[in-house]
Amino acid sequence: AAAARYGAWRATDRGRPLDPDGVDRARARALVEAALSRGSGPVRLDQEQTADLLACYGLHLWPALPADDVDSACAAAERLGWPVALKAAADHLRHRIDLGGVRLDIAGPEELTEDLTQMREHLADLGAGDARFEVQRMAPGGVACVIRTSEDPRFGPVVAFGLAGDAVDLLGDVSYGVAPLTDVDVSEMVRAVRAGPRLFGYRGLPALDVGALEEVLARAATLAEDLPEVYALELHPVVVAEHGAAVLGGRIELAGAGRADGARRALPE
């Protein structure tokens, strides 16, 4: 049976290796080397550096502006455009609507002032009274996903995909691939998660722009393949709507390259 399954896999069209357009590998390499030269050991990029490196691979990270008080929050919202989302900037609160760390679809200054005041009081009760905040323009409604890559010394860049929230955090509903990937690999990863039907018109909901989501996943996988110094990458959330996919949050950690290329998977010739 195993031989039959392997034969079927070998006979299946595995697609074409990923080759997204608009990639600036030379600039990406320069950014990575510059960041690593400024410190020893793992380096976590700030948001500007993260956005710059992602942009080299055609990934647009939506800006989030810091907001220390009502005036700066309203100024950020005016600059980005209403409606906006207000988020606690701490890592353990950034995506936690259940903990009161996020307020969405804020339409104007009065609502933003009220929400910021309430969030400060609520987070103080949770022991996070010194929480910092960020303002970000609201993305079109859709399904939030998470894309991660990690550098394994034996396998190279491991790429993970799932629908954000309980599906990933509690149920481990995640699909994996080892770069280099193909377009077929990317398509299968999106469809392999059990919560995947939510992307395709589940129970009368509109079908979402899965093609745009696959483009984000493909570009993230290509970045991880090209840059072994990217020790960890996380795009969270990636909100896929009826038209387009928005990368609302990103995190990149760099470390010295230690990849052993010989054992990594490659398509048979």
C-alpha positions in Angstrom: 0.0 0.0 0.0 2.8 2.4 0.8 4.5 1.6 -2.5 1.2 2.3 -4.3 0.7 5.6 -2.5 4.3 6.6 -3.3 3.8 5.7 -6.9 0.6 7.7 -7.1 2.5 10.7 -5.6 5.3 10.4 -8.1 2.8 10.3 -10.9 1.0 13.4 -9.8 1.8 16.7 -11.3 3.6 18.6 -8.5 3.3 21.9 -10.2 6.0 24.6 -10.9 8.6 25.9 -8.4 7.6 29.2 -6.9 9.0 32.3 -8.7 7.0 35.3 -7.7 7.6 38.5 -9.6 8.8 41.8 -8.2 11.3 40.2 -5.7 14.4 42.3 -4.8 16.7 39.6 -3.4 19.8 41.9 -3.4 18.1 44.5 -1.2 16.7 41.8 1.1 20.2 40.3 1.5 21.6 43.8 2.3 18.9 44.5 4.9 19.5 41.1 6.6 23.3 41.6 6.7 22.9 45.1 8.0 20.6 44.0 10.8 22.8 41.2 11.9 25.9 43.4 11.9 24.4 45.6 14.6 24.3 42.9 17.3 25.3 39.5 18.4 22.9 36.6 18.7 19.2 36.6 17.5 17.9 39.9 16.3 14.2 40.8 16.3 13.4 43.4 13.6 11.3 46.4 14.5 8.2 47.1 12.5 9.9 49.4 10.0 12.6 46.9 9.3 10.1 44.1 9.1 8.0 46.1 6.6 11.1 46.9 4.5 12.2 43.2 4.3 8.7 42.0 3.5 8.4 44.6 0.8 11.4 43.1 -0.9 9.2 40.1 -1.5 6.1 42.0 -2.6 4.4 41.7 0.8 2.8 44.9 2.0 2.6 45.2 5.8 -0.2 47.5 6.8 1.2 50.3 9.0 0.2 50.6 12.7 1.0 53.9 14.4 1.8 54.1 18.1 -0.8 55.9 20.3 0.2 56.9 23.9 -2.8 59.0 24.5 -6.1 60.2 23.0 -4.5 63.0 21.0 -1.9 60.8 19.4 -4.5 58.1 18.8 -6.9 60.5 17.0 -4.0 62.0 15.0 -2.9 58.5 13.9 -6.5 57.6 12.8 -6.8 60.8 10.8 -3.5 60.0 9.1 -4.5 56.4 8.3 -8.1 57.0 7.6 -11.3 56.0 9.4 -12.5 53.4 10.5 -9.6 52.1 12.5 -8.7 49.4 14.9 -7.2 50.1 18.4 -4.8 47.4 19.6 -2.7 46.9 22.7 0.9 46.7 21.5 2.1 44.0 23.9 2.7 40.7 22.3 0.5 38.8 24.7 -2.4 41.2 24.1 -2.0 42.3 20.5 -4.5 39.8 19.0 -6.6 39.0 22.1 -10.1 40.3 21.6 -11.2 38.0 24.4 -8.9 39.8 26.8 -10.0 43.2 25.7 -6.8 43.9 23.8 -8.5 44.9 20.6 -11.3 47.2 19.5 -12.4 47.1 15.9 -14.3 49.3 13.4 -13.9 52.6 15.3 -15.7 55.2 13.3 -14.6 58.6 14.8 -12.8 60.5 17.5 -15.4 60.3 20.2 -15.7 56.5 19.8 -11.9 56.2 19.8 -11.6 58.3 22.9 -14.1 56.2 24.7 -12.6 52.9 23.6 -9.1 54.0 24.6 -10.2 55.0 28.1 -12.1 51.8 28.6 -9.2 49.7 27.4 -6.8 51.4 29.8 -9.1 50.7 32.7 -9.8 47.1 31.7 -6.1 46.3 31.1 -5.1 47.9 34.4 -7.5 45.5 36.1 -5.5 42.7 34.4 -2.2 44.0 35.6 -1.3 45.7 32.4 -1.9 49.3 33.3 1.2 50.5 31.4 0.0 48.9 28.1 1.0 50.8 25.0 -1.4 51.0 22.0 -1.4 51.1 18.2 -3.9 52.4 15.7 -4.4 50.7 12.4 -6.8 51.2 9.5 -9.6 48.6 9.3 -9.2 46.0 6.7 -12.1 44.6 4.7 -14.0 41.9 6.6 -12.9 38.3 6.1 -11.2 35.4 7.7 -8.0 35.8 9.7 -5.1 33.4 8.9 -1.6 32.9 10.3 1.5 32.1 8.2 4.7 31.1 10.0 8.1 30.0 8.9 10.9 28.6 11.0 14.5 27.6 10.1 15.2 24.0 11.1 18.9 23.0 10.9 18.0 19.6 9.3 15.1 20.4 7.0 15.7 24.1 6.3 12.7 26.5 6.1 9.5 24.9 7.4 6.4 26.8 6.4 3.1 26.6 8.4 -0.4 27.8 7.6 -3.6 27.9 9.6 -6.8 29.9 10.3 -6.0 32.2 13.2 -7.6 31.7 16.6 -8.7 28.5 18.3 -8.2 26.4 15.2 -4.4 26.9 15.5 -4.0 27.7 19.2 -6.1 25.0 20.7 -6.7 22.4 18.0 -3.4 22.5 16.2 -5.1 22.7 12.8 -2.0 23.6 10.9 -0.6 22.4 7.5 3.1 22.3 6.9 5.5 22.4 4.0 9.3 22.3 3.6 10.6 24.8 1.0 11.3 24.8 -1.8 7.6 24.7 -2.5 5.6 24.7 -5.8 2.3 26.3 -6.6 0.6 22.9 -6.1 2.2 22.7 -2.6 0.8 26.1 -1.7 -2.7 25.2 -2.9 -2.7 22.0 -1.0 -1.5 23.6 2.2 -4.4 26.1 2.2 -6.9 23.2 1.6 -5.3 20.8 4.0 -6.5 22.5 7.2 -9.8 21.3 8.6 -11.1 24.8 9.0 -10.3 25.5 5.3 -14.0 25.3 4.2 -14.5 28.7 5.8 -12.5 30.2 2.9 -14.7 28.6 0.2 -18.2 29.8 1.0 -19.0 27.7 4.1 -22.7 27.6 5.0 -23.8 30.4 2.6 -20.9 32.8 3.4 -19.3 34.4 0.4 -16.2 32.6 -1.1 -13.0 34.5 -0.3 -10.1 35.5 -2.5 -8.0 32.3 -1.9 -5.8 33.2 -4.8 -4.6 36.3 -3.0 -4.0 34.3 0.2 -2.0 31.7 -1.8 0.1 34.6 -3.2 0.9 35.8 0.3 1.8 32.2 1.4 4.0 31.7 -1.7 5.9 34.9 -1.2 6.5 34.2 2.5 7.8 30.7 1.6 10.1 32.2 -1.1 11.5 34.7 1.5 12.2 31.8 3.9 13.8 29.8 1.2 16.1 32.6 0.0 17.2 33.8 3.5 18.4 31.1 5.9 19.1 33.9 8.4 15.3 34.4 8.9 15.1 32.2 12.0 11.4 32.8 12.5 8.8 34.7 10.5 5.1 35.3 11.5 2.4 37.0 9.5 -0.5 37.3 11.8 -3.2 38.2 11.0 -3.5 37.8 7.3 -7.1 38.8 6.6 -8.4 37.3 3.4 -11.6 39.0 2.1 -13.8 38.6 -1.0 -11.2 40.6 -2.8 -7.6 40.6 -1.7 -5.6 39.6 1.4 -4.2 42.1 3.9 -1.1 41.4 6.0 -1.9 43.3 9.3 0.9 42.1 11.5 4.4 40.8 11.0 7.3 39.6 13.1 10.8 38.5 11.9 13.7 37.2 13.9 17.1 36.8 12.4 20.0 34.6 13.5 23.2 33.3 11.9 22.6 30.9 9.0 23.1 27.2 9.8 21.2 25.4 7.1 22.3 22.0 5.8 21.0 22.1 2.3 21.9 18.5 1.3 19.0 16.8 3.0 16.2 19.2 2.0 13.3 18.1 -0.2 13.5 18.9 -3.9 11.4 17.9 -6.9 12.6 14.8 -8.7 14.2 15.7 -12.1 
